[in-house]
Amino acid sequence: MIYKLLAINIDGTLLQSNGRLHKSTKEAVDYVREKGIYVTLVTSRSFPSAKKVAKALKLDSVLVTHRGGYIAQEQEEPLLAKRIHEDITFEIVRLLEGFHCQIRLVHENYSLANKLKMNNNLLAKTVVNSGDPLFYPHQFVDSISDTIMDDPSAPPKIEVYFEEKSDLQDAEKAIQGMFSEVETLKLSDFRLEIVPRGVSKLTGLLYLGQQLGIKRSEMVAIGDAIDDIEMIEAVGLGVAMGNAPVEVKKAADWITRSNNQKGVGYMVKEHFRKQQPIEFLKKMNIIR
């Protein structure tokens, strides 16, 4: 099979556990780009955060961000922007404020979170180290509902961090029962994400493929997270990182090394070294 697009998740895939890009990963991305393969990032991160990683890789491609809700090459000119309606956002926030949790509205221009002392140290670090660049404005307020009552917000995504497993379960059940306009994804026992209905990494990637004229069978996707499973299962070659949970590995066609063992670089060398450059294949009338 000839592949024309490589989609890569960021956290736990491109980045090592220390949050850095390894030299071999950059070289791998350069290698596939030189073959004429379109490389994009598909991530739950905000657009500014993903764009920062793309610049480090010297990528100027369209990025699938906010877990598929915001697709753009430049921040102010999105190809697709799906948002949670202002009224729904307000009602969901009011519901969540009844639980002991950190609520974070993730907009492409800013993030808005409630002030909350997290007793779970590991969880607190997860909330603080969101991966967003320093130039991405973070605002912390006493009450999100009061803030967005005066200044409404329609974010592509809402992140919620709980201290109790039971609270997450109760909140997720309530949201699913009350709001047909959104979907929830449980990323861990303590972390929940909320996006507009129909939004996912897969739908975002397929939308980009339509714009580029690339079929899903011509795509390779590499990921490590629960929200990568659907994408990994659907494309021509789905790759799981060695550090991925068992569920992700079961969904994959191939398992590479972990992010700390240069898994992306290893996968690229194994699967793309035999593929001729896209331009050459077109000249030989092998592909259109």
C-alpha positions in Angstrom: 0.0 0.0 0.0 1.2 3.5 -0.8 0.6 6.1 1.9 0.1 9.8 1.3 -0.5 11.2 4.8 1.0 10.6 8.2 -1.0 11.7 11.2 0.7 11.9 14.6 -0.6 12.5 18.1 1.6 14.8 20.3 1.6 13.9 24.0 3.0 10.4 24.6 3.7 9.9 20.9 5.8 12.7 19.4 7.0 14.0 22.7 9.1 12.0 25.2 7.8 11.8 28.8 10.0 14.9 29.6 8.0 16.9 27.1 10.8 17.2 24.6 11.2 16.3 20.9 14.0 13.9 20.3 16.3 14.7 17.4 15.5 11.4 15.7 11.8 12.2 15.7 12.5 15.5 13.9 14.6 13.7 11.4 11.9 11.1 10.8 9.3 13.8 10.1 11.7 15.5 7.7 12.3 12.1 6.0 8.7 11.4 5.2 8.1 15.0 4.1 10.9 14.7 1.6 9.1 11.8 0.1 6.1 14.0 -0.5 4.0 12.6 2.3 1.7 15.1 4.0 2.4 15.2 7.8 -0.1 16.5 10.2 -0.6 16.6 14.0 -3.9 15.2 15.4 -4.2 16.2 19.1 -6.5 17.1 21.9 -4.3 20.1 22.6 -5.4 23.6 21.8 -4.4 25.0 18.4 -1.7 27.4 19.8 -0.1 24.6 21.7 -0.1 22.2 18.7 1.2 25.0 16.4 4.2 25.4 18.7 5.1 21.8 18.3 4.5 22.0 14.5 7.0 24.9 14.3 9.6 22.9 16.2 9.1 20.2 13.5 9.1 22.8 10.7 5.6 21.8 9.7 3.3 24.3 7.9 0.5 21.9 7.4 -3.1 22.0 8.5 -3.4 20.7 12.1 -6.3 18.8 13.7 -6.6 20.2 17.2 -9.0 20.4 20.1 -9.6 16.6 19.5 -11.0 17.3 16.1 -13.0 20.4 16.9 -10.6 23.0 15.4 -8.8 22.4 12.2 -6.5 25.1 10.8 -3.2 26.1 9.4 -3.4 29.6 10.8 -5.3 30.4 14.0 -7.5 33.1 12.6 -8.5 31.1 9.5 -9.8 27.7 10.5 -11.0 25.3 7.9 -13.4 23.9 10.5 -14.4 25.1 13.9 -17.0 23.2 15.9 -18.0 24.7 19.2 -20.1 24.0 22.2 -22.9 26.6 22.1 -22.7 29.4 24.6 -25.9 28.4 26.3 -24.9 24.7 26.5 -21.5 25.7 27.8 -23.1 27.7 30.6 -25.5 25.0 31.6 -22.7 22.3 31.7 -20.5 24.6 33.8 -23.3 25.2 36.2 -23.8 21.4 36.5 -20.0 20.7 37.0 -19.7 23.4 39.6 -21.8 21.2 41.8 -18.8 18.8 42.0 -15.3 19.2 43.4 -13.5 19.5 40.1 -11.2 21.7 38.0 -13.2 23.0 35.0 -11.3 24.3 32.0 -12.9 25.9 28.9 -10.3 25.4 26.1 -10.8 28.0 23.4 -8.3 28.6 20.5 -7.5 32.0 21.9 -7.5 31.4 25.7 -8.3 29.0 28.4 -10.6 29.8 31.3 -10.5 27.7 34.5 -11.9 27.9 38.0 -9.6 28.4 41.0 -9.4 25.1 42.9 -6.9 23.6 45.3 -6.2 20.1 44.2 -5.5 17.7 47.0 -4.2 15.0 44.6 -0.6 16.2 43.9 -0.3 14.1 40.7 -3.6 15.4 39.4 -2.6 19.0 40.2 0.5 18.6 38.1 -1.6 17.3 35.3 -3.8 20.3 35.4 -1.0 22.8 35.6 1.2 21.1 33.0 -1.4 21.3 30.3 1.2 21.6 27.6 0.0 25.0 26.3 2.7 27.5 25.4 3.3 30.5 27.7 1.8 32.9 25.1 -1.5 31.1 25.4 -3.5 33.1 27.9 -4.7 31.2 31.0 -7.3 32.9 33.2 -8.3 31.5 36.6 -11.5 32.8 38.2 -13.5 32.1 41.3 -16.7 31.2 39.3 -16.7 30.3 35.6 -20.5 30.5 35.4 -20.4 34.1 36.7 -17.7 35.0 34.3 -19.3 33.6 31.2 -22.7 35.0 32.2 -21.2 38.4 31.5 -18.9 37.3 28.7 -20.3 34.2 27.0 -17.9 31.5 25.7 -18.3 28.8 23.0 -15.2 26.6 23.3 -14.4 23.7 21.0 -13.6 21.6 24.2 -14.1 21.5 27.9 -11.7 19.6 30.1 -12.7 18.5 33.6 -10.4 17.1 36.3 -11.9 15.3 39.3 -10.4 14.1 42.6 -13.0 11.4 43.1 -13.8 8.6 40.6 -17.4 8.6 41.7 -17.8 12.3 40.9 -16.6 11.8 37.4 -19.0 8.9 36.9 -21.9 10.9 38.3 -21.1 14.0 36.2 -20.6 12.0 33.0 -23.9 10.2 33.5 -25.7 13.5 34.1 -24.1 15.2 31.1 -25.0 12.3 28.8 -28.6 12.3 30.0 -29.1 16.1 29.8 -27.1 17.3 26.8 -27.6 15.6 23.4 -25.5 18.4 21.8 -22.2 17.1 23.3 -20.2 13.9 23.7 -18.0 13.0 26.7 -14.8 11.0 26.7 -13.3 9.5 29.9 -9.5 9.7 29.5 -8.8 8.4 33.0 -10.6 7.8 36.3 -10.2 11.4 37.0 -10.2 13.2 33.6 -13.2 13.9 31.4 -13.4 15.8 28.1 -16.5 17.3 26.5 -16.8 18.2 22.8 -19.6 19.0 20.4 -21.5 15.9 19.2 -19.8 14.2 16.2 -16.4 15.6 17.0 -13.4 13.3 17.3 -9.8 12.9 16.1 -11.1 10.6 13.4 -13.8 12.9 12.1 -11.2 15.8 12.0 -8.7 13.7 10.2 -11.2 12.5 7.6 -12.3 16.1 7.1 -8.7 17.0 6.4 -8.3 14.1 4.1 -11.3 15.2 2.1 -9.8 18.7 1.6 -6.5 17.1 0.4 -8.1 14.4 -1.7 -6.5 11.6 0.4 -8.5 8.5 1.3 -8.4 7.0 4.8 -6.8 3.9 3.3 -3.9 6.1 2.2 -3.3 7.4 5.8 -1.0 6.3 8.6 -1.9 7.3 12.1 0.3 7.0 15.2 -1.0 7.4 18.7 -1.0 6.3 22.3 -4.2 7.5 23.9 -7.7 6.2 24.3 -9.0 8.9 22.0 -6.7 7.7 19.3 -8.3 4.3 19.1 -11.0 5.2 16.6 -8.5 6.9 14.3 -6.0 4.0 14.6 -8.7 1.5 13.7 -10.0 3.4 10.7 -6.9 4.4 8.6 -4.8 2.3 6.2 -2.2 1.7 8.8 -2.9 2.3 12.5 0.2 2.3 14.8 0.2 2.2 18.6 3.1 3.4 20.7 4.8 1.0 23.0 3.8 3.1 25.9 0.1 3.0 24.9 -2.6 1.2 27.1 -3.6 -2.3 26.1 -6.8 -1.1 24.5 -4.9 1.1 22.1 -2.4 -1.7 21.2 -5.3 -4.1 20.4 -6.8 -1.6 18.0 -3.5 -1.2 16.1 -2.1 -2.9 13.0 1.4 -2.4 14.2 3.0 -1.5 17.6 6.2 0.6 17.6 8.6 1.4 20.4 7.7 3.7 23.3 8.0 7.5 23.1 11.1 7.4 25.2 12.6 4.8 22.8 12.2 6.9 19.7 9.0 5.0 18.6 8.0 7.5 15.9 11.4 7.4 14.3 11.6 3.6 14.4 8.2 3.2 12.8 9.0 5.7 10.0 12.2 3.8 9.2 10.5 0.5 9.1 7.5 1.4 7.0 8.5 4.3 4.7 12.0 3.4 3.6 10.7 1.2 0.8 8.1 3.7 -0.4 9.3 5.8 -3.4 8.7 9.5 -3.3 5.1 10.5 -4.2 6.3 12.6 -7.2 8.2 9.7 -8.6 5.2 7.4 -8.3 3.1 10.0 -10.1 5.6 10.3 -13.0 5.6 6.5 -13.3 1.8 6.5 -13.4 1.6 4.3 -10.4 -0.6 6.7 -8.5 -2.5 9.8 -9.6 
